[in-house]
Amino acid sequence: MVGKEGKLPIAKGMMARALPRRHSANLELFRSLEPELDALYDLLMQVLGDEEASQELLQRVLKRARKQYSSEKYTRYLRLWIFRICTDMVQRYYARFLSEMPNDRETSFAFLSLEEKLVLVLHDRVGFSYEDTAACLRISVGRAGRSITYAREKLAKFRLGLEWRRVSAAEDCHLDSLLARVEANRELNFNAQEPCLSCDQYRELVTKSRACMLALPTYRFSEIERNVRANKFLSIFRKQEEFSWASLPMHWKLGAEIAALGLMASIVVFSVPWCLDHISLRALAAGHFGDVVMLNGRGGDEERELPTINAERLLASTDLAEQEMSGKAEEKDEFADITFPSGDAYETGAAPLAPSRQSAAVFRLIVQSPNPRDLIPEMKRLFSEEKVRERESSGRVMPGGVYFDGVTSVGSYAGLLGQIKKLGITKTYSNPSNGRSPDERARLIVWIQQI
């Protein structure tokens, strides 16, 4: 039942012992809210009239309170704070509650609006003043007084069958004014300087309306089944605090944002120069995606500083590709230390061959093509079919053409030459192979030249 002052009795220590001690912050919040749980649950039941909906809404209220709780901010106004959360939830979900309610059921006090229900319960049952009631519902004090006045008059009319009207039309009563009735309801003083029968009738109406509200059944949170309380409500306070950006202090947020900006700036400072140095924009624009990333640097719009290829360089004394890439000769390569005369000089017969040079079988070809890159797959396929073992530098794209280098046998050279001639105009630079065994190993150098 409701206490003498119109407030619901407080049940202290109801369930706080069920919470583990390790959740100290949640335990502190629960102990602070525990005296208000009966009044919160009673308010929801008086407004909604449905046990399941009231428990669901109370669960939402406690979750919101746990999320927003701050001991420094709400300790002083904890009661007003938790009831404001509750009335906000009711106002937010009341329309959905009405839409989901079966047609054969009605809410409690269906003749009252939602605001009239709330102000009546908050003032007459919870015991809030006009000011606290207005603050809880975020309305003005005058509006709260008018709503309480209208609610009591409607309650008397539709629940108690009492309707106030002037006893005599000739009688002049000060309660004809709404402002006077609001003030009378607030101060519970119905006697003017010249009391009349209408004042007595209105006093009876208001008194019985207040008594009707106080006589309504009291719904207590402690009377909910123990399992339901443990599963629906206590579990809220057992959960660990969830991390959220909004819950962080302002100086932590500022520090995190500064650190993120510093990290992004560092990435930009170090990655942009690397990209400019290792990515060729011209190759990307030309569609040569194999040459876009340059692991050895000097990308961007600069040309790659590679030596040009001609007959003199092709027929040089050392392995061109291996000197540029490693500076060392390939180990166990029988052709690594052999020098060859100029191809042009050899073709004109002006370059005599030393005996040491005559011992190596080397076949050198220059194939002229308008699109050397297009011939790379053909050369790769040909070398694979004819079992030519490509050397490390074979297939390298260089300014002026494509360089191929492999090891085959003397007997396979004739067939290879016939296949290579089909690719374009071919010039040969090779020392005589007369008298050599077909199984003898030979080196094949092919330069596909851009024309």
Secondary structure, DSSP 8 states (H G I E B T S, - for coil): ---TTS-----TTSSGGGS-TT-HHHHHHHHHHGGGHHHHHHHHHHHH--HHHHHHHHHHHHHHHHHH--HHHHSTTHHHHHHHHHHHHHHHHHHHHHHHS-TT---TTTTS-HHHHHHHHIIIII---HHHHHHHHT--HHHHHHHHHHHHHHHHHHTS------S-TT---GGGSHHHHHHHHHHT----SS--HHHHHHHHHHHHHHHHHHTS----GGGS-HHHIIIIIIHHHHS-----GGGS-HHHHHHHHHHHHHHHHHHHHHHHHHHHHHBBHHHHHHT-GGGSB-TTS--BTS--------HHHHT-SS-HHHHHHTSS--TT-TTTT-----HHHHHHT-S---HHHHTS-EEEEEEEES-GGGGHHHHHHHHHHTT-EE-TTTTEEETTEEEEEEEEEGGGHHHHHHHHHTTSEEEEEE---TT--TTSEEEEEEEEEE-
